[in-house]
Amino acid sequence: MIPQKSKARAAYNDAAFRMLGTMLTLKRVLDVKTPFDFCNALYSGRMVFLGEGNLSFAYAVASRLGGRASRVIATTFEEGAVHDDETQANATKLRSLGAKVRFGVDAGRCDSEFLLGSVDLAVFQFPNVGSRRPLFRRNPNHILVKRFLKSVRNVLSKNGRVAITVVNSSHYDGAFAMDEVAAKSGFEKPVAHPFIMEDFSGYSYRKTKLDGKPAIENDDEFVTFVFKPKVLRS
Ligand SMILES: C[S@@+](CC[C@H](N)C(=O)[O-])C[C@H]1O[C@@H](n2cnc3c(N)ncnc32)[C@H](O)[C@@H]1O
């Protein structure tokens, strides 16, 4: 006869296993197999980068754009004075391609930073406020993305889109709630593409300062959510 305690443990293990299964399946199922083509999303307007950390992603993309690199505006949240040598060097390299670099830009205030209707692609890689304290009872990163989408919507061009890359895990999917945030900010359900870090030579992900835990592990998968504004019908 199986002792009561062992039965309870087996039941607990079963429940834990089922919960793990649910968590594993909760990560975002990709809508397409191909990574998002950042360079192809530039038409005649601007490509803007928000929350760039050390500017290495903006530089990796801009260096593939040839003459169109002059239409890049790369921004960091932090003011220029706090940036280290690597970031300053990337700023210099971006400027030498003809791109613009701006410091101290809040992604939630895009409408006061960029011209109305001027942005073909707005990019925010791994948005993270570096705090877990809820804001309005929501994860603060959900609020950051919502502020970003609401403000950037006004400056998008006719074919303008927004690309946001995050870790693809049940934890992040729950925290960001991208479909919900899109619906509340006037966007269609975002299309989920795989993001392959190694495709961008020189890109060195920078974690948010003050955020105790590294947000990225070696075996993490990443997903780029591509948002298109809903067309208003009269
Ligand atoms: C995890 S880091 C990623 C940095 C960079 N995008 C990368 O991929 O290496 C998150 C970034 O979000 C920025 N951030 C936080 N709040 C922001 C805001 N309101 N507007 C713009 N950037 C913000 C931080 O300064 C930090 O650089």
PDBQT file of the ligand as one rigid body, heavy atoms in Angstrom, charges set to zero:
ROOT
HETATM    1  C1  LIG A 301      17.227  46.123 -20.890  1.00  0.00    +0.000 C 
HETATM    2  S1  LIG A 301      17.802  47.692 -21.413  1.00  0.00    +0.000 S 
HETATM    3  C2  LIG A 301      17.995  47.443 -23.154  1.00  0.00    +0.000 C 
HETATM    4  C3  LIG A 301      18.878  48.481 -23.760  1.00  0.00    +0.000 C 
HETATM    5  C4  LIG A 301      19.032  48.383 -25.273  1.00  0.00    +0.000 C 
HETATM    6  N1  LIG A 301      17.768  48.611 -25.940  1.00  0.00    +0.000 N 
HETATM    7  C5  LIG A 301      19.623  47.060 -25.674  1.00  0.00    +0.000 C 
HETATM    8  O1  LIG A 301      18.960  46.274 -26.372  1.00  0.00    +0.000 OA
HETATM    9  O2  LIG A 301      20.774  46.794 -25.296  1.00  0.00    +0.000 OA
HETATM   10  C6  LIG A 301      16.334  48.658 -21.271  1.00  0.00    +0.000 C 
HETATM   11  C7  LIG A 301      16.500  50.107 -21.681  1.00  0.00    +0.000 C 
HETATM   12  O3  LIG A 301      15.251  50.780 -21.559  1.00  0.00    +0.000 OA
HETATM   13  C8  LIG A 301      15.548  52.111 -21.240  1.00  0.00    +0.000 C 
HETATM   14  N2  LIG A 301      14.347  52.802 -20.728  1.00  0.00    +0.000 N 
HETATM   15  C9  LIG A 301      13.710  52.647 -19.543  1.00  0.00    +0.000 A 
HETATM   16  N3  LIG A 301      12.686  53.502 -19.460  1.00  0.00    +0.000 NA
HETATM   17  C10 LIG A 301      12.664  54.214 -20.624  1.00  0.00    +0.000 A 
HETATM   18  C11 LIG A 301      11.849  55.263 -21.150  1.00  0.00    +0.000 A 
HETATM   19  N4  LIG A 301      10.829  55.769 -20.460  1.00  0.00    +0.000 N 
HETATM   20  N5  LIG A 301      12.147  55.738 -22.376  1.00  0.00    +0.000 NA
HETATM   21  C12 LIG A 301      13.174  55.249 -23.089  1.00  0.00    +0.000 A 
HETATM   22  N6  LIG A 301      13.979  54.263 -22.653  1.00  0.00    +0.000 NA
HETATM   23  C13 LIG A 301      13.721  53.754 -21.429  1.00  0.00    +0.000 A 
HETATM   24  C14 LIG A 301      16.655  52.002 -20.220  1.00  0.00    +0.000 C 
HETATM   25  O4  LIG A 301      17.359  53.217 -20.110  1.00  0.00    +0.000 OA
HETATM   26  C15 LIG A 301      17.497  50.877 -20.816  1.00  0.00    +0.000 C 
HETATM   27  O5  LIG A 301      18.533  51.367 -21.616  1.00  0.00    +0.000 OA
ENDROOT
TORSDOF 0
